[in-house]
Structures are given as C-alpha cells and as structure tokens.
C-alpha cells in the first residue's frame, strides 16, 4: 500500500475502494477522544464545558483540537449564540449521525468480548 504525504495515491484508491473506505472512516474516528465525543453528542447538543466534564481529565487544548478536527471532517457542528458571555454548543451533523451505528457496533462488541 503506497501512501503519499496527502494520503492514498489515486491509483491505490481506484484499485482498492474498500480499503480506502475503511481507512477514510478510521481517519475520521482517529484520536483518543473522538469516539467518546460523538457518543456523548448522540443525545443532543452539548456545551463545551459539559463535554469537558464528561471526559474527565482531558486538557482544554486536547479537547479543542479533537472538536476542531471533527468539525473540519463535517461530523459535528459548532454553534455560537450571541449572548454575554457567548454560549457555544456542539452537535452531530447528518454525517456524524451516520457514524453512530459504527459506535453502537463497537459498544456491542466490547460488551460481549471485553470481559
């Protein structure tokens, strides 16, 4: 498998759509906290402070990085309300909601085989 600095080369993608698709999904979910953020947002919009509290010992910088990456990948959206102080909420996009069955399968597998 040849990967260039920007990702898979076009020939690989054309010849191995299945592997590329798995890799693409893995890339979106890569990151220690992304699974948990998406899982927490499945029930509805959440404020930054609620997400931070839910995740416990996560630093502000790490959380901000993970949220920005999820937003750039189009799986969450960030909404700023014009209040004083500003209120910011994060929620799943339609694309993000399509990842939930994957997380549900991961949860089921972990329950069955995780001990």
Beta strands, then each sheet from edge to edge (+ up, - down):
strand 1: 3-4
strand 2: 7-8
strand 3: 46-47
strand 4: 76-81
strand 5: 87-92
sheet 1: 1+ 2-
sheet 2: 3+ 5- 4+
end
